[in-house]
Amino acid sequence: MTGQPSTPEPEGQVSDAVRGNWVDHTAPAWSRPYLRLSRADRPIGTWLLLLPCWMGLLLAMLSDNRATWQDLWIAVGCAAGAFLMRGAGCTWNDITDRDFDAKVERTRSRPIPSGQVSVKGAAAWMGLQALIACGILLTFNTSAILLGVLSLLPVAIYPFAKRFTWWPQVFLGIAFNWGALLAWTAHTGSLGVPAVVLYLAGISWTLFYDTIYAHQDTEDDALIGVKSTARLFAEKTGQWLQGFLIATVALMGIAVVLAAIGRSPLSLVIALGGVWAMGWHMQWQLRQLDTEDNDRLLMLFRANRDTGLIPLLFFAGALFL
C-alpha cells in the first residue's frame, strides 16, 4: 500500500515560513504576497524586535516604582509598532537585496525575486506600514518620538552592511534593540543609563542569535560575496557565541542592578534570576548547535523568542514586590 499523499504547499509560500501559518492558509489571497514581504508568516522577527521594548519598559517601571495606564498603551503600542516596523524594515531589506535573494536557495522564494510583488508595489507597502507606525509613535512623549525617528537611520543602513563589513549582525543589533531605549524613554520622559546598558546587552544577544541564523546561508553567501559573522567565525562559532552569551548576561545584569536600586532585595534577586535563567537558555542553545544542520539552526534561532520571554516574566514578578 502507498502512503497518503502529502498536503501540497500553498502557492507562493516562502521556503522558511512557519508551516501552517495563518498567512498562507487563512489570509485573503490578494494580501498574501504583501504579508510575506512583512514576514507575517515568520513571526519570530517581530518577537525579537518587541522583546527589548518590553524589557526597557519593565526596567523603567522597576526604576521609578510606578505603573500607570499609559504604560499599558506603551506596551500595546510597542507591539503594534514592532509588527509594522519589522514589516517595513523587511520590505526595505527585500527591495535592496532582491538580486542577492534570487541567487540564494533559502531566499529565492521571497515575494520580489519570485515575482509575486513588484518593486514599486513593495515600496508602496513599505510606506504604508511606516506611516501607520508613525501614527502610533506620535502618541508617545517628545523624547520617545525623536528616538523613534532616529531609529530609521540604522534600519536604512542595515541591508547594506553585509556588503562592506564582516559584522552586519552588529548593525542588526543596533536596529533591533532600539526599542529598549524608546520604551524606557516613553515611560520616564528621558533616556537613562540602565536603558543604554540594556541596549548593549540586546546587541550582544542579537550577535548570538543572528550568527546562528546566518549559518544557514554560509555557502551561498561565499559564492555571491556576502559577509556575515557566521562566515567570519566559521569553526570557531561556538567560542564566539559563548562570549556573546557571557556579555549578554553580564550587561543585562548590570542594567537590572542600576534600574532596581532602591527596590527590595527580594525584588532585585528575582529580576536577576530572570537574567540568570536567560543565560541558561542560551547555554542550552549552544549545546544543541550544529552549524551543518539548517533545520536545527532555524529551530534554535526561533527558540530565542523564549530566551527573551524568560527575563520578562521575572521582571514583571519583581515589579510587584
N, C-alpha and C positions, 0 to 999 in steps of 0.2 A: 504494500500500500504506500502511496505517496502522502507526504505531509500536506497540511493545509497551506495554500499559498500565502505568502506574507502580505500584509496590508501595504498597498502602494503608497509611496511618499507623496504628500501634497505637491502639486505643481508649483515650481519656483522656490521650494524650501531650501534654505541655506544649509550647507553641509554640517556646520557645527551648532545648529539650532537645537534647543531642548526638544526632544521627541514628545509629541502630543501637546505642544504648546498651543495656547489659545489663538495666536495669530494665524497659524497655518490651518486651524480646524474650525474656528468659530467667527473670526473677524470677517467682515464683508470682503468679497474677493477684490474689489477695486482698491481697498485700503491696504492689502497685504504687502505689496512691494514697498510702500512708504513706511509701514510699521517695521518691516525687516530692515530698512535703512536705519531706523531708530534703535535697532537691536531689541525691540519689544519681545521678540521670540527668544532672546538670550538675556534674561533679567539680571544676571549676576553683576553686570557693569553698573546698573542703576543702584544695586545694593552697595557696591564698593564706592560709589560717589556719595551715597546718602549716609552711610555709617559714620564717616568723620564729622558730618554735620551734627548728627545726634550726639556723638561723643562730645563735641565742642559745646553744645547746648547744655548737656547734663553737667559737665565740669563747670560751666558758668553758673549754673544753679547751685552746685555744691559750693562754689566760691563765695557767693553772697547770701547763701541760705534763703533764697527767695524763689518762689514759683507763682506765676500768675497765669491767667487765661491767655495772655499774649504768647506765653511760651508754648501753649498748645498749638496756636496758629503758626508759630515759628517752626515747630516740628512738622506740621502738615504742609506748610509752605515749602519747607526744605524737601519733603518727599516729592511733591509735585514738581518742584524746580529741578530736582535730581533726575527725574524721569525725562523732563523736557530738555534740559541742557545736556544730558547724556545723549539723547536722541539727536539734538542739533550738532553736538560735537562729533558723534559717529557719522552723521551725514557729511559733515565737513571733511572728516577723515577719508570717507569713501570717495568723495569728489577728488581730493588731492591724490589719493592712492589708486585711482581706477586703473592705471596702466600696470602698476605693480600687482594689484589684486588679480588681474587677468592672467598673470604668469604663475600664481601660487595655487597649488591644488586646493588648499583649505578655503581660499577666499574667492576663487573664480566664480562661485555660485552666488555671490552677493548681487544685489539688485542692479547696480550700474554695469559692472563687467558682463553680467548675464543678459543685459538688455531689457530688464523689467522696468527700469526708470531711466529717463534721460538726465543729462547733467543739469539742464535748465529746470526740469521738474524737481530734481533733488535740491537745487539751490533755493527754489521757492518753498519747499517743505522745510528746509533748514531755517529760513527766515521766519516762517510761521511759528515754529517751535520756540525760537529765540524771542519772538515778540510776546508770546503768551508768558514765557518765563520772566520777561522784563516786567510785565504787569504784576506778577507775584512779588518780585523784588521790590517794587515801588511801595509795597505795604510795610516794609521794614524801615528802621531809622536811617538817617542820612549816612552815617558812617558805614553801615552794612551795605547800603546801596552803592557807595563808592567802591567798596571792596568787591562787590558783585560785578561792577563794570570793569574793574581792573583784572578780574579773573579771565576776561576774554582774551587777554594777551597770551598767557600760556596755552590756552585752548587753541588759539590760532597757530601757534608755533609748533605744537607737539607733532602733527603729521609730518613735518619736515625734518624733525630731529634725527630720525633714523638715516637720513641722507648725509649728515655731517658729524655725527658723534656715535661712539660705541655705547653711549649711556642714554638712549632715548627714554628708558624707564624712569630716569630722574625727571624728565620733563612731564611724563605722565603723572608722576607723583606730585609734582608741583601743581598740576591742574586738578587732579582727582581729590586732593585733600584740602583744597581751598575752603571747602565748606566748614572745616573746623574753625577757621578764622572768622568766617562770615556769621556762623550761628552764635559763636561766643559774643561777637560784637552786636548782633541783633538783640541779644538778651541784656548785655551790660551797657551798651552805648559806646564802648571804646574797646580797642584791642588790648589784650593783656598778655603778659609773659607766659602763663600756663598754656594759652591757646597757641602761641608760637612754638612752644616745646612739643605740644600735642601734634602740631602740623609737621614738625620734623620727624616725629615718630611715625606719622602716617606715610611720609615719603619713604622711609626705610621699609615699612610694611609693603608698600607698592613695589619697591625693588624686589622684595621677596616673592610676592605672588605673580608679578608680571614677568619675571625671569622664568618662572615655571611655565607660564603660558607661552612665552616666546620660544621655548624649546620645541614646540610643535612644528615650527617653520624653519629650523636652522638650515636644512639642506636647500630649500627653495631660496631662502634669504641669501645664502652664499652664492648661489647661481646668479641672482639678479643684483647683488651688491648692496643689500640692505643690512645695516648694522643693528646689533642688539647686545644686551648683556649676556644673553644665552650663548651667542657665538663667541663673545669675548671670554667668558668664564670657562666654557667647554667642559672638560673633565673635572675642573675644579669648582663646578657649580655648587656642590654640596657645602664646601668650605665657605664660599661667599654667602650662601643662604643662611648658614649658621651665624655668620657675622651680622647679617641684616636682622635676624631673629633677636640676637642679643641687643642690638641698637634699638630695635622697636620697643622691647620690653623695658630697657633702661630709660629711654626718653619718655615713654608713656608713664612710667612710674614717677619720674621727676615731675611731669605735668600734674599728676594726681596729687602729689605732696604739696606742690605750690598752690594748687586750687583749693585743697582741703585744709589749709592752715586755719586753725580756729575751730574746726569741727571736732566732734568727739573722737577719741582714739579708736572706738569700735567702727565708726563711720570710715575713718581712714584705712583701717585694716581691711574692711570689706571692699572698698574701692581698689586697693592694691591687690586684693585677692583676684579681682577681675583681670588685672594685668598679668598676674602670675598664671591664671588659667588660660589666657590668650596665648601666652608663651608656650604652654604645654601643647596646645592645639597646633601651633606652628611646628613644634618638635615632632608631633605625630605625622605631619605632612612630610617632613624631612625623612622620616623612617620609611615612608611609603614611596618616596621619589624614585622614579626610573625614567631617565631622560630619553630613553629609546621607545617608550610606550606612550603613544599620543593619547590613547583613551584614559590612561591613568593621569597624565599631565592635565588634561581637561577636567577630570574629576577633582584633582587636588586644587586647581585654580578655582573652581566653583565652590569648593569647601571653605573658601575664605569669607563667604557670607557668614558662616557660623563662627569663624575666627573673630570677626568684628562684632557679632551679636553678643558674644560671651562677656566682654567687659561692659557693654551697655547694660546688661542685666544687673551686674554688680554695682555699677554707678547709680542706677535707679534705686537699688536697695539701700545704698549708702546715703542717698539723698533724704530718705525718710527716717533716718536715725538721729 
